[in-house]
Structure formats: structure tokens, C-alpha cells
Amino acid sequence: MSMVEMEGYLAGVADSDLFGSLALLCLVLLLTALHRGMRQSRLHRTLIFVALASIVAIQVAGFYYGNLDPA
């Protein structure tokens, strides 16, 4: 995948509802974590890990492509 294609892809992702969906998922996970039984379930822990890992991946990709020299 060339640099131009990657920039177009990242611009599309940034303009999509990805961030809103991720924020909504984090809110639901936060609210369900108030219940001890839900908080200790394997599914809940997995979803929390996925949400946190995706936030970190978005940050790393943005940092990398934001620091590239213009062509």
C-alpha cells in the first residue's frame, strides 16, 4: 500500500464514525463495569482490552503519519 493510499485510508477512517463508536463502546463498558459480576467476566475484560488497544493503535498511527516529511 503506497503512502498516498494510506493517507487516504486514514483520512477516511478519521472522518468515519469510528471515534464515535469507540467512545460509545467505552461508555457502555464503563457503565457495565459498575456491576461486579459484569466487571469480572471474561467477555467484559476482552472488550475492555480491545477498546484500549484500538485507542493506542489509532494514537500510534496518527503519531507516525503526522511526523512524516511532506512529499
PDB file of N, CA, C, O and CB in Angstrom:
ATOM      1  N   MET A   1       0.859  -1.170   0.000  1.00  0.00           N
ATOM      2  CA  MET A   1       0.000   0.000   0.000  1.00  0.00           C
ATOM      3  C   MET A   1       0.904   1.231   0.000  1.00  0.00           C
ATOM      4  O   MET A   1       1.775   1.373   0.858  1.00  0.00           O
ATOM      5  CB  MET A   1      -0.977  -0.001   1.233  1.00  0.00           C
ATOM      6  N   SER A   2       0.690   2.107  -0.959  1.00  0.00           N
ATOM      7  CA  SER A   2       1.540   3.288  -1.067  1.00  0.00           C
ATOM      8  C   SER A   2       1.166   4.321  -0.007  1.00  0.00           C
ATOM      9  O   SER A   2       0.139   4.208   0.662  1.00  0.00           O
ATOM     10  CB  SER A   2       1.431   3.902  -2.470  1.00  0.00           C
ATOM     11  N   MET A   3       2.012   5.312   0.125  1.00  0.00           N
ATOM     12  CA  MET A   3       1.808   6.354   1.131  1.00  0.00           C
ATOM     13  C   MET A   3       0.531   7.153   0.856  1.00  0.00           C
ATOM     14  O   MET A   3      -0.198   7.506   1.783  1.00  0.00           O
ATOM     15  CB  MET A   3       3.020   7.295   1.171  1.00  0.00           C
ATOM     16  N   VAL A   4       0.265   7.436  -0.433  1.00  0.00           N
ATOM     17  CA  VAL A   4      -0.936   8.206  -0.784  1.00  0.00           C
ATOM     18  C   VAL A   4      -2.191   7.409  -0.449  1.00  0.00           C
ATOM     19  O   VAL A   4      -3.165   7.958   0.066  1.00  0.00           O
ATOM     20  CB  VAL A   4      -0.927   8.584  -2.285  1.00  0.00           C
ATOM     21  N   GLU A   5      -2.162   6.117  -0.743  1.00  0.00           N
ATOM     22  CA  GLU A   5      -3.312   5.273  -0.411  1.00  0.00           C
ATOM     23  C   GLU A   5      -3.527   5.206   1.096  1.00  0.00           C
ATOM     24  O   GLU A   5      -4.662   5.256   1.570  1.00  0.00           O
ATOM     25  CB  GLU A   5      -3.119   3.861  -0.976  1.00  0.00           C
ATOM     26  N   MET A   6      -2.426   5.093   1.851  1.00  0.00           N
ATOM     27  CA  MET A   6      -2.525   5.015   3.309  1.00  0.00           C
ATOM     28  C   MET A   6      -3.075   6.320   3.878  1.00  0.00           C
ATOM     29  O   MET A   6      -3.903   6.296   4.788  1.00  0.00           O
ATOM     30  CB  MET A   6      -1.150   4.698   3.930  1.00  0.00           C
ATOM     31  N   GLU A   7      -2.626   7.453   3.356  1.00  0.00           N
ATOM     32  CA  GLU A   7      -3.138   8.736   3.848  1.00  0.00           C
ATOM     33  C   GLU A   7      -4.629   8.876   3.552  1.00  0.00           C
ATOM     34  O   GLU A   7      -5.387   9.378   4.381  1.00  0.00           O
ATOM     35  CB  GLU A   7      -2.361   9.905   3.215  1.00  0.00           C
ATOM     36  N   GLY A   8      -5.045   8.428   2.365  1.00  0.00           N
ATOM     37  CA  GLY A   8      -6.468   8.466   2.020  1.00  0.00           C
ATOM     38  C   GLY A   8      -7.286   7.565   2.921  1.00  0.00           C
ATOM     39  O   GLY A   8      -8.385   7.922   3.346  1.00  0.00           O
ATOM     40  N   TYR A   9      -6.740   6.388   3.208  1.00  0.00           N
ATOM     41  CA  TYR A   9      -7.427   5.450   4.095  1.00  0.00           C
ATOM     42  C   TYR A   9      -7.568   6.039   5.498  1.00  0.00           C
ATOM     43  O   TYR A   9      -8.646   5.991   6.091  1.00  0.00           O
ATOM     44  CB  TYR A   9      -6.669   4.110   4.154  1.00  0.00           C
ATOM     45  N   LEU A  10      -6.474   6.596   6.026  1.00  0.00           N
ATOM     46  CA  LEU A  10      -6.524   7.171   7.377  1.00  0.00           C
ATOM     47  C   LEU A  10      -7.449   8.376   7.444  1.00  0.00           C
ATOM     48  O   LEU A  10      -8.118   8.593   8.454  1.00  0.00           O
ATOM     49  CB  LEU A  10      -5.125   7.572   7.835  1.00  0.00           C
ATOM     50  N   ALA A  11      -7.490   9.164   6.368  1.00  0.00           N
ATOM     51  CA  ALA A  11      -8.414  10.300   6.343  1.00  0.00           C
ATOM     52  C   ALA A  11      -9.853   9.810   6.360  1.00  0.00           C
ATOM     53  O   ALA A  11     -10.704  10.407   7.020  1.00  0.00           O
ATOM     54  CB  ALA A  11      -8.164  11.180   5.101  1.00  0.00           C
ATOM     55  N   GLY A  12     -10.133   8.733   5.642  1.00  0.00           N
ATOM     56  CA  GLY A  12     -11.485   8.159   5.643  1.00  0.00           C
ATOM     57  C   GLY A  12     -11.873   7.601   6.994  1.00  0.00           C
ATOM     58  O   GLY A  12     -13.014   7.744   7.433  1.00  0.00           O
ATOM     59  N   VAL A  13     -10.917   6.962   7.650  1.00  0.00           N
ATOM     60  CA  VAL A  13     -11.183   6.421   8.991  1.00  0.00           C
ATOM     61  C   VAL A  13     -11.445   7.555   9.974  1.00  0.00           C
ATOM     62  O   VAL A  13     -12.344   7.464  10.810  1.00  0.00           O
ATOM     63  CB  VAL A  13      -9.996   5.554   9.479  1.00  0.00           C
ATOM     64  N   ALA A  14     -10.660   8.621   9.871  1.00  0.00           N
ATOM     65  CA  ALA A  14     -10.825   9.754  10.789  1.00  0.00           C
ATOM     66  C   ALA A  14     -12.167  10.439  10.584  1.00  0.00           C
ATOM     67  O   ALA A  14     -12.752  10.951  11.539  1.00  0.00           O
ATOM     68  CB  ALA A  14      -9.690  10.766  10.601  1.00  0.00           C
ATOM     69  N   ASP A  15     -12.660  10.454   9.355  1.00  0.00           N
ATOM     70  CA  ASP A  15     -13.936  11.104   9.078  1.00  0.00           C
ATOM     71  C   ASP A  15     -15.130  10.192   9.331  1.00  0.00           C
ATOM     72  O   ASP A  15     -16.270  10.656   9.350  1.00  0.00           O
ATOM     73  CB  ASP A  15     -13.965  11.586   7.654  1.00  0.00           C
ATOM     74  N   SER A  16     -14.883   8.917   9.522  1.00  0.00           N
ATOM     75  CA  SER A  16     -15.985   7.982   9.725  1.00  0.00           C
ATOM     76  C   SER A  16     -16.495   8.069  11.164  1.00  0.00           C
ATOM     77  O   SER A  16     -16.058   8.916  11.943  1.00  0.00           O
ATOM     78  CB  SER A  16     -15.542   6.541   9.397  1.00  0.00           C
ATOM     79  N   ASP A  17     -17.392   7.212  11.483  1.00  0.00           N
ATOM     80  CA  ASP A  17     -17.954   7.182  12.827  1.00  0.00           C
ATOM     81  C   ASP A  17     -17.151   6.286  13.764  1.00  0.00           C
ATOM     82  O   ASP A  17     -17.657   5.854  14.799  1.00  0.00           O
ATOM     83  CB  ASP A  17     -19.393   6.712  12.777  1.00  0.00           C
ATOM     84  N   LEU A  18     -15.900   6.008  13.402  1.00  0.00           N
ATOM     85  CA  LEU A  18     -15.062   5.141  14.224  1.00  0.00           C
ATOM     86  C   LEU A  18     -14.888   5.703  15.626  1.00  0.00           C
ATOM     87  O   LEU A  18     -15.043   4.981  16.611  1.00  0.00           O
ATOM     88  CB  LEU A  18     -13.701   4.945  13.570  1.00  0.00           C
ATOM     89  N   PHE A  19     -14.567   6.982  15.721  1.00  0.00           N
ATOM     90  CA  PHE A  19     -14.306   7.566  17.028  1.00  0.00           C
ATOM     91  C   PHE A  19     -15.570   7.646  17.877  1.00  0.00           C
ATOM     92  O   PHE A  19     -15.523   7.418  19.085  1.00  0.00           O
ATOM     93  CB  PHE A  19     -13.701   8.947  16.868  1.00  0.00           C
ATOM     94  N   GLY A  20     -16.687   7.966  17.257  1.00  0.00           N
ATOM     95  CA  GLY A  20     -17.952   7.991  17.991  1.00  0.00           C
ATOM     96  C   GLY A  20     -18.346   6.609  18.478  1.00  0.00           C
ATOM     97  O   GLY A  20     -18.812   6.448  19.606  1.00  0.00           O
ATOM     98  N   SER A  21     -18.161   5.619  17.631  1.00  0.00           N
ATOM     99  CA  SER A  21     -18.473   4.239  18.020  1.00  0.00           C
ATOM    100  C   SER A  21     -17.554   3.764  19.136  1.00  0.00           C
ATOM    101  O   SER A  21     -17.989   3.095  20.073  1.00  0.00           O
ATOM    102  CB  SER A  21     -18.357   3.301  16.813  1.00  0.00           C
ATOM    103  N   LEU A  22     -16.288   4.115  19.025  1.00  0.00           N
ATOM    104  CA  LEU A  22     -15.340   3.726  20.064  1.00  0.00           C
ATOM    105  C   LEU A  22     -15.672   4.413  21.392  1.00  0.00           C
ATOM    106  O   LEU A  22     -15.593   3.789  22.451  1.00  0.00           O
ATOM    107  CB  LEU A  22     -13.906   4.069  19.632  1.00  0.00           C
ATOM    108  N   ALA A  23     -16.040   5.683  21.336  1.00  0.00           N
ATOM    109  CA  ALA A  23     -16.426   6.397  22.559  1.00  0.00           C
ATOM    110  C   ALA A  23     -17.682   5.791  23.178  1.00  0.00           C
ATOM    111  O   ALA A  23     -17.778   5.664  24.398  1.00  0.00           O
ATOM    112  CB  ALA A  23     -16.657   7.886  22.261  1.00  0.00           C
ATOM    113  N   LEU A  24     -18.642   5.418  22.334  1.00  0.00           N
ATOM    114  CA  LEU A  24     -19.866   4.786  22.839  1.00  0.00           C
ATOM    115  C   LEU A  24     -19.560   3.430  23.468  1.00  0.00           C
ATOM    116  O   LEU A  24     -20.110   3.094  24.518  1.00  0.00           O
ATOM    117  CB  LEU A  24     -20.894   4.622  21.707  1.00  0.00           C
ATOM    118  N   LEU A  25     -18.685   2.648  22.832  1.00  0.00           N
ATOM    119  CA  LEU A  25     -18.284   1.366  23.402  1.00  0.00           C
ATOM    120  C   LEU A  25     -17.616   1.568  24.757  1.00  0.00           C
ATOM    121  O   LEU A  25     -17.906   0.839  25.705  1.00  0.00           O
ATOM    122  CB  LEU A  25     -17.338   0.623  22.448  1.00  0.00           C
ATOM    123  N   CYS A  26     -16.731   2.545  24.853  1.00  0.00           N
ATOM    124  CA  CYS A  26     -16.055   2.814  26.127  1.00  0.00           C
ATOM    125  C   CYS A  26     -17.049   3.243  27.206  1.00  0.00           C
ATOM    126  O   CYS A  26     -16.909   2.859  28.367  1.00  0.00           O
ATOM    127  CB  CYS A  26     -14.985   3.899  25.942  1.00  0.00           C
ATOM    128  N   LEU A  27     -18.051   4.038  26.825  1.00  0.00           N
ATOM    129  CA  LEU A  27     -19.072   4.453  27.788  1.00  0.00           C
ATOM    130  C   LEU A  27     -19.870   3.250  28.286  1.00  0.00           C
ATOM    131  O   LEU A  27     -20.121   3.122  29.484  1.00  0.00           O
ATOM    132  CB  LEU A  27     -20.015   5.491  27.158  1.00  0.00           C
ATOM    133  N   VAL A  28     -20.266   2.379  27.378  1.00  0.00           N
ATOM    134  CA  VAL A  28     -21.022   1.183  27.770  1.00  0.00           C
ATOM    135  C   VAL A  28     -20.177   0.299  28.678  1.00  0.00           C
ATOM    136  O   VAL A  28     -20.674  -0.232  29.671  1.00  0.00           O
ATOM    137  CB  VAL A  28     -21.477   0.389  26.524  1.00  0.00           C
ATOM    138  N   LEU A  29     -18.906   0.143  28.340  1.00  0.00           N
ATOM    139  CA  LEU A  29     -18.026  -0.673  29.184  1.00  0.00           C
ATOM    140  C   LEU A  29     -17.831  -0.040  30.558  1.00  0.00           C
ATOM    141  O   LEU A  29     -17.758  -0.745  31.564  1.00  0.00           O
ATOM    142  CB  LEU A  29     -16.667  -0.870  28.503  1.00  0.00           C
ATOM    143  N   LEU A  30     -17.747   1.278  30.601  1.00  0.00           N
ATOM    144  CA  LEU A  30     -17.616   1.968  31.879  1.00  0.00           C
ATOM    145  C   LEU A  30     -18.860   1.753  32.743  1.00  0.00           C
ATOM    146  O   LEU A  30     -18.757   1.471  33.937  1.00  0.00           O
ATOM    147  CB  LEU A  30     -17.376   3.468  31.655  1.00  0.00           C
ATOM    148  N   LEU A  31     -20.018   1.890  32.133  1.00  0.00           N
ATOM    149  CA  LEU A  31     -21.260   1.726  32.897  1.00  0.00           C
ATOM    150  C   LEU A  31     -21.473   0.287  33.347  1.00  0.00           C
ATOM    151  O   LEU A  31     -21.954   0.043  34.453  1.00  0.00           O
ATOM    152  CB  LEU A  31     -22.448   2.182  32.067  1.00  0.00           C
ATOM    153  N   THR A  32     -21.117  -0.665  32.491  1.00  0.00           N
ATOM    154  CA  THR A  32     -21.290  -2.075  32.884  1.00  0.00           C
ATOM    155  C   THR A  32     -20.235  -2.486  33.914  1.00  0.00           C
ATOM    156  O   THR A  32     -20.435  -3.460  34.641  1.00  0.00           O
ATOM    157  CB  THR A  32     -21.207  -2.999  31.642  1.00  0.00           C
ATOM    158  N   ALA A  33     -19.112  -1.757  33.987  1.00  0.00           N
ATOM    159  CA  ALA A  33     -18.082  -2.081  34.982  1.00  0.00           C
ATOM    160  C   ALA A  33     -18.536  -1.732  36.397  1.00  0.00           C
ATOM    161  O   ALA A  33     -17.905  -2.153  37.367  1.00  0.00           O
ATOM    162  CB  ALA A  33     -16.782  -1.342  34.657  1.00  0.00           C
ATOM    163  N   LEU A  34     -19.608  -0.977  36.525  1.00  0.00           N
ATOM    164  CA  LEU A  34     -20.129  -0.659  37.858  1.00  0.00           C
ATOM    165  C   LEU A  34     -20.711  -1.895  38.535  1.00  0.00           C
ATOM    166  O   LEU A  34     -20.819  -1.934  39.761  1.00  0.00           O
ATOM    167  CB  LEU A  34     -21.194   0.437  37.766  1.00  0.00           C
ATOM    168  N   HIS A  35     -21.086  -2.898  37.757  1.00  0.00           N
ATOM    169  CA  HIS A  35     -21.626  -4.148  38.291  1.00  0.00           C
ATOM    170  C   HIS A  35     -20.479  -5.149  38.435  1.00  0.00           C
ATOM    171  O   HIS A  35     -19.806  -5.463  37.454  1.00  0.00           O
ATOM    172  CB  HIS A  35     -22.760  -4.721  37.367  1.00  0.00           C
ATOM    173  N   ARG A  36     -20.257  -5.642  39.630  1.00  0.00           N
ATOM    174  CA  ARG A  36     -19.117  -6.518  39.907  1.00  0.00           C
ATOM    175  C   ARG A  36     -19.122  -7.779  39.057  1.00  0.00           C
ATOM    176  O   ARG A  36     -18.070  -8.202  38.576  1.00  0.00           O
ATOM    177  CB  ARG A  36     -19.105  -6.898  41.364  1.00  0.00           C
ATOM    178  N   GLY A  37     -20.271  -8.377  38.866  1.00  0.00           N
ATOM    179  CA  GLY A  37     -20.346  -9.603  38.069  1.00  0.00           C
ATOM    180  C   GLY A  37     -19.948  -9.382  36.617  1.00  0.00           C
ATOM    181  O   GLY A  37     -19.250 -10.204  36.023  1.00  0.00           O
ATOM    182  N   MET A  38     -20.394  -8.272  36.053  1.00  0.00           N
ATOM    183  CA  MET A  38     -20.030  -7.952  34.676  1.00  0.00           C
ATOM    184  C   MET A  38     -18.545  -7.633  34.575  1.00  0.00           C
ATOM    185  O   MET A  38     -17.875  -8.056  33.633  1.00  0.00           O
ATOM    186  CB  MET A  38     -20.864  -6.771  34.157  1.00  0.00           C
ATOM    187  N   ARG A  39     -18.037  -6.891  35.543  1.00  0.00           N
ATOM    188  CA  ARG A  39     -16.639  -6.461  35.528  1.00  0.00           C
ATOM    189  C   ARG A  39     -15.691  -7.653  35.567  1.00  0.00           C
ATOM    190  O   ARG A  39     -14.596  -7.585  35.008  1.00  0.00           O
ATOM    191  CB  ARG A  39     -16.357  -5.532  36.707  1.00  0.00           C
ATOM    192  N   GLN A  40     -16.086  -8.729  36.208  1.00  0.00           N
ATOM    193  CA  GLN A  40     -15.214  -9.887  36.351  1.00  0.00           C
ATOM    194  C   GLN A  40     -15.393 -10.921  35.242  1.00  0.00           C
ATOM    195  O   GLN A  40     -14.720 -11.951  35.253  1.00  0.00           O
ATOM    196  CB  GLN A  40     -15.457 -10.535  37.679  1.00  0.00           C
ATOM    197  N   SER A  41     -16.278 -10.669  34.292  1.00  0.00           N
ATOM    198  CA  SER A  41     -16.484 -11.640  33.221  1.00  0.00           C
ATOM    199  C   SER A  41     -15.373 -11.551  32.181  1.00  0.00           C
ATOM    200  O   SER A  41     -14.787 -10.491  31.962  1.00  0.00           O
ATOM    201  CB  SER A  41     -17.844 -11.421  32.557  1.00  0.00           C
ATOM    202  N   ARG A  42     -15.101 -12.668  31.557  1.00  0.00           N
ATOM    203  CA  ARG A  42     -14.042 -12.735  30.541  1.00  0.00           C
ATOM    204  C   ARG A  42     -14.392 -11.889  29.323  1.00  0.00           C
ATOM    205  O   ARG A  42     -13.512 -11.255  28.741  1.00  0.00           O
ATOM    206  CB  ARG A  42     -13.798 -14.189  30.114  1.00  0.00           C
ATOM    207  N   LEU A  43     -15.663 -11.868  28.929  1.00  0.00           N
ATOM    208  CA  LEU A  43     -16.090 -11.076  27.779  1.00  0.00           C
ATOM    209  C   LEU A  43     -15.861  -9.583  28.043  1.00  0.00           C
ATOM    210  O   LEU A  43     -15.371  -8.864  27.172  1.00  0.00           O
ATOM    211  CB  LEU A  43     -17.580 -11.345  27.461  1.00  0.00           C
ATOM    212  N   HIS A  44     -16.209  -9.133  29.221  1.00  0.00           N
ATOM    213  CA  HIS A  44     -16.040  -7.722  29.566  1.00  0.00           C
ATOM    214  C   HIS A  44     -14.566  -7.335  29.548  1.00  0.00           C
ATOM    215  O   HIS A  44     -14.202  -6.285  29.018  1.00  0.00           O
ATOM    216  CB  HIS A  44     -16.648  -7.428  30.946  1.00  0.00           C
ATOM    217  N   ARG A  45     -13.734  -8.167  30.116  1.00  0.00           N
ATOM    218  CA  ARG A  45     -12.294  -7.876  30.125  1.00  0.00           C
ATOM    219  C   ARG A  45     -11.717  -7.870  28.712  1.00  0.00           C
ATOM    220  O   ARG A  45     -10.854  -7.051  28.395  1.00  0.00           O
ATOM    221  CB  ARG A  45     -11.548  -8.904  30.988  1.00  0.00           C
ATOM    222  N   THR A  46     -12.189  -8.772  27.870  1.00  0.00           N
ATOM    223  CA  THR A  46     -11.726  -8.811  26.481  1.00  0.00           C
ATOM    224  C   THR A  46     -12.149  -7.563  25.730  1.00  0.00           C
ATOM    225  O   THR A  46     -11.355  -6.995  24.980  1.00  0.00           O
ATOM    226  CB  THR A  46     -12.263 -10.053  25.770  1.00  0.00           C
ATOM    227  N   LEU A  47     -13.392  -7.125  25.920  1.00  0.00           N
ATOM    228  CA  LEU A  47     -13.864  -5.924  25.247  1.00  0.00           C
ATOM    229  C   LEU A  47     -13.113  -4.679  25.727  1.00  0.00           C
ATOM    230  O   LEU A  47     -12.831  -3.781  24.934  1.00  0.00           O
ATOM    231  CB  LEU A  47     -15.362  -5.752  25.474  1.00  0.00           C
ATOM    232  N   ILE A  48     -12.794  -4.624  26.999  1.00  0.00           N
ATOM    233  CA  ILE A  48     -12.005  -3.505  27.519  1.00  0.00           C
ATOM    234  C   ILE A  48     -10.615  -3.510  26.888  1.00  0.00           C
ATOM    235  O   ILE A  48     -10.102  -2.460  26.501  1.00  0.00           O
ATOM    236  CB  ILE A  48     -11.899  -3.577  29.065  1.00  0.00           C
ATOM    237  N   PHE A  49     -10.013  -4.679  26.786  1.00  0.00           N
ATOM    238  CA  PHE A  49      -8.696  -4.772  26.158  1.00  0.00           C
ATOM    239  C   PHE A  49      -8.746  -4.319  24.698  1.00  0.00           C
ATOM    240  O   PHE A  49      -7.867  -3.584  24.248  1.00  0.00           O
ATOM    241  CB  PHE A  49      -8.167  -6.210  26.245  1.00  0.00           C
ATOM    242  N   VAL A  50      -9.763  -4.748  23.962  1.00  0.00           N
ATOM    243  CA  VAL A  50      -9.895  -4.358  22.553  1.00  0.00           C
ATOM    244  C   VAL A  50     -10.082  -2.851  22.428  1.00  0.00           C
ATOM    245  O   VAL A  50      -9.474  -2.223  21.561  1.00  0.00           O
ATOM    246  CB  VAL A  50     -11.078  -5.095  21.894  1.00  0.00           C
ATOM    247  N   ALA A  51     -10.910  -2.268  23.277  1.00  0.00           N
ATOM    248  CA  ALA A  51     -11.145  -0.825  23.226  1.00  0.00           C
ATOM    249  C   ALA A  51      -9.860  -0.051  23.528  1.00  0.00           C
ATOM    250  O   ALA A  51      -9.528   0.898  22.817  1.00  0.00           O
ATOM    251  CB  ALA A  51     -12.250  -0.427  24.219  1.00  0.00           C
ATOM    252  N   LEU A  52      -9.150  -0.442  24.560  1.00  0.00           N
ATOM    253  CA  LEU A  52      -7.912   0.251  24.908  1.00  0.00           C
ATOM    254  C   LEU A  52      -6.833   0.046  23.853  1.00  0.00           C
ATOM    255  O   LEU A  52      -6.095   0.978  23.534  1.00  0.00           O
ATOM    256  CB  LEU A  52      -7.409  -0.225  26.259  1.00  0.00           C
ATOM    257  N   ALA A  53      -6.733  -1.157  23.312  1.00  0.00           N
ATOM    258  CA  ALA A  53      -5.727  -1.426  22.279  1.00  0.00           C
ATOM    259  C   ALA A  53      -6.019  -0.640  21.009  1.00  0.00           C
ATOM    260  O   ALA A  53      -5.089  -0.183  20.344  1.00  0.00           O
ATOM    261  CB  ALA A  53      -5.669  -2.924  21.963  1.00  0.00           C
ATOM    262  N   SER A  54      -7.288  -0.473  20.659  1.00  0.00           N
ATOM    263  CA  SER A  54      -7.612   0.285  19.451  1.00  0.00           C
ATOM    264  C   SER A  54      -7.314   1.776  19.642  1.00  0.00           C
ATOM    265  O   SER A  54      -6.897   2.444  18.695  1.00  0.00           O
ATOM    266  CB  SER A  54      -9.091   0.083  19.074  1.00  0.00           C
ATOM    267  N   ILE A  55      -7.519   2.299  20.835  1.00  0.00           N
ATOM    268  CA  ILE A  55      -7.175   3.694  21.104  1.00  0.00           C
ATOM    269  C   ILE A  55      -5.669   3.898  20.965  1.00  0.00           C
ATOM    270  O   ILE A  55      -5.227   4.886  20.379  1.00  0.00           O
ATOM    271  CB  ILE A  55      -7.650   4.113  22.515  1.00  0.00           C
ATOM    272  N   VAL A  56      -4.889   2.978  21.496  1.00  0.00           N
ATOM    273  CA  VAL A  56      -3.435   3.067  21.384  1.00  0.00           C
ATOM    274  C   VAL A  56      -2.994   2.941  19.930  1.00  0.00           C
ATOM    275  O   VAL A  56      -2.108   3.677  19.494  1.00  0.00           O
ATOM    276  CB  VAL A  56      -2.764   1.982  22.235  1.00  0.00           C
ATOM    277  N   ALA A  57      -3.596   2.022  19.167  1.00  0.00           N
ATOM    278  CA  ALA A  57      -3.233   1.842  17.756  1.00  0.00           C
ATOM    279  C   ALA A  57      -3.537   3.097  16.941  1.00  0.00           C
ATOM    280  O   ALA A  57      -2.746   3.487  16.083  1.00  0.00           O
ATOM    281  CB  ALA A  57      -3.979   0.639  17.161  1.00  0.00           C
ATOM    282  N   ILE A  58      -4.666   3.720  17.202  1.00  0.00           N
ATOM    283  CA  ILE A  58      -5.012   4.960  16.496  1.00  0.00           C
ATOM    284  C   ILE A  58      -4.016   6.062  16.849  1.00  0.00           C
ATOM    285  O   ILE A  58      -3.601   6.823  15.976  1.00  0.00           O
ATOM    286  CB  ILE A  58      -6.455   5.406  16.846  1.00  0.00           C
ATOM    287  N   GLN A  59      -3.635   6.150  18.108  1.00  0.00           N
ATOM    288  CA  GLN A  59      -2.662   7.157  18.536  1.00  0.00           C
ATOM    289  C   GLN A  59      -1.304   6.929  17.874  1.00  0.00           C
ATOM    290  O   GLN A  59      -0.686   7.880  17.397  1.00  0.00           O
ATOM    291  CB  GLN A  59      -2.511   7.139  20.063  1.00  0.00           C
ATOM    292  N   VAL A  60      -0.837   5.693  17.839  1.00  0.00           N
ATOM    293  CA  VAL A  60       0.460   5.373  17.236  1.00  0.00           C
ATOM    294  C   VAL A  60       0.438   5.669  15.740  1.00  0.00           C
ATOM    295  O   VAL A  60       1.384   6.261  15.220  1.00  0.00           O
ATOM    296  CB  VAL A  60       0.826   3.895  17.482  1.00  0.00           C
ATOM    297  N   ALA A  61      -0.617   5.271  15.041  1.00  0.00           N
ATOM    298  CA  ALA A  61      -0.714   5.545  13.603  1.00  0.00           C
ATOM    299  C   ALA A  61      -0.739   7.044  13.334  1.00  0.00           C
ATOM    300  O   ALA A  61      -0.077   7.517  12.410  1.00  0.00           O
ATOM    301  CB  ALA A  61      -1.969   4.885  13.012  1.00  0.00           C
ATOM    302  N   GLY A  62      -1.483   7.787  14.119  1.00  0.00           N
ATOM    303  CA  GLY A  62      -1.530   9.234  13.950  1.00  0.00           C
ATOM    304  C   GLY A  62      -0.199   9.892  14.237  1.00  0.00           C
ATOM    305  O   GLY A  62       0.199  10.823  13.536  1.00  0.00           O
ATOM    306  N   PHE A  63       0.491   9.422  15.258  1.00  0.00           N
ATOM    307  CA  PHE A  63       1.809   9.967  15.586  1.00  0.00           C
ATOM    308  C   PHE A  63       2.803   9.689  14.473  1.00  0.00           C
ATOM    309  O   PHE A  63       3.578  10.566  14.092  1.00  0.00           O
ATOM    310  CB  PHE A  63       2.320   9.381  16.904  1.00  0.00           C
ATOM    311  N   TYR A  64       2.782   8.460  13.946  1.00  0.00           N
ATOM    312  CA  TYR A  64       3.721   8.084  12.889  1.00  0.00           C
ATOM    313  C   TYR A  64       3.474   8.894  11.621  1.00  0.00           C
ATOM    314  O   TYR A  64       4.395   9.511  11.088  1.00  0.00           O
ATOM    315  CB  TYR A  64       3.612   6.587  12.586  1.00  0.00           C
ATOM    316  N   TYR A  65       2.253   8.893  11.145  1.00  0.00           N
ATOM    317  CA  TYR A  65       1.961   9.589   9.883  1.00  0.00           C
ATOM    318  C   TYR A  65       1.944  11.111  10.054  1.00  0.00           C
ATOM    319  O   TYR A  65       2.121  11.836   9.075  1.00  0.00           O
ATOM    320  CB  TYR A  65       0.615   9.120   9.326  1.00  0.00           C
ATOM    321  N   GLY A  66       1.740  11.596  11.242  1.00  0.00           N
ATOM    322  CA  GLY A  66       1.808  13.026  11.483  1.00  0.00           C
ATOM    323  C   GLY A  66       3.223  13.565  11.493  1.00  0.00           C
ATOM    324  O   GLY A  66       3.438  14.758  11.283  1.00  0.00           O
ATOM    325  N   ASN A  67       4.187  12.695  11.734  1.00  0.00           N
ATOM    326  CA  ASN A  67       5.582  13.116  11.794  1.00  0.00           C
ATOM    327  C   ASN A  67       6.373  12.821  10.526  1.00  0.00           C
ATOM    328  O   ASN A  67       7.586  13.030  10.500  1.00  0.00           O
ATOM    329  CB  ASN A  67       6.248  12.456  12.948  1.00  0.00           C
ATOM    330  N   LEU A  68       5.718  12.341   9.477  1.00  0.00           N
ATOM    331  CA  LEU A  68       6.415  12.103   8.218  1.00  0.00           C
ATOM    332  C   LEU A  68       6.647  13.417   7.491  1.00  0.00           C
ATOM    333  O   LEU A  68       5.831  14.335   7.564  1.00  0.00           O
ATOM    334  CB  LEU A  68       5.620  11.132   7.330  1.00  0.00           C
ATOM    335  N   ASP A  69       7.762  13.493   6.795  1.00  0.00           N
ATOM    336  CA  ASP A  69       8.049  14.686   5.990  1.00  0.00           C
ATOM    337  C   ASP A  69       7.109  14.738   4.798  1.00  0.00           C
ATOM    338  O   ASP A  69       6.814  13.706   4.196  1.00  0.00           O
ATOM    339  CB  ASP A  69       9.525  14.696   5.516  1.00  0.00           C
ATOM    340  N   PRO A  70       6.634  15.935   4.448  1.00  0.00           N
ATOM    341  CA  PRO A  70       5.773  16.050   3.265  1.00  0.00           C
ATOM    342  C   PRO A  70       6.540  15.645   2.013  1.00  0.00           C
ATOM    343  O   PRO A  70       7.751  15.840   1.916  1.00  0.00           O
ATOM    344  CB  PRO A  70       5.232  17.491   3.119  1.00  0.00           C
ATOM    345  N   ALA A  71       5.816  15.084   1.064  1.00  0.00           N
ATOM    346  CA  ALA A  71       6.456  14.629  -0.172  1.00  0.00           C
ATOM    347  C   ALA A  71       6.808  15.778  -1.063  1.00  0.00           C
ATOM    348  O   ALA A  71       7.354  15.574  -2.147  1.00  0.00           O
ATOM    349  CB  ALA A  71       5.565  13.671  -0.915  1.00  0.00           C
TER     350      ALA A  71
END
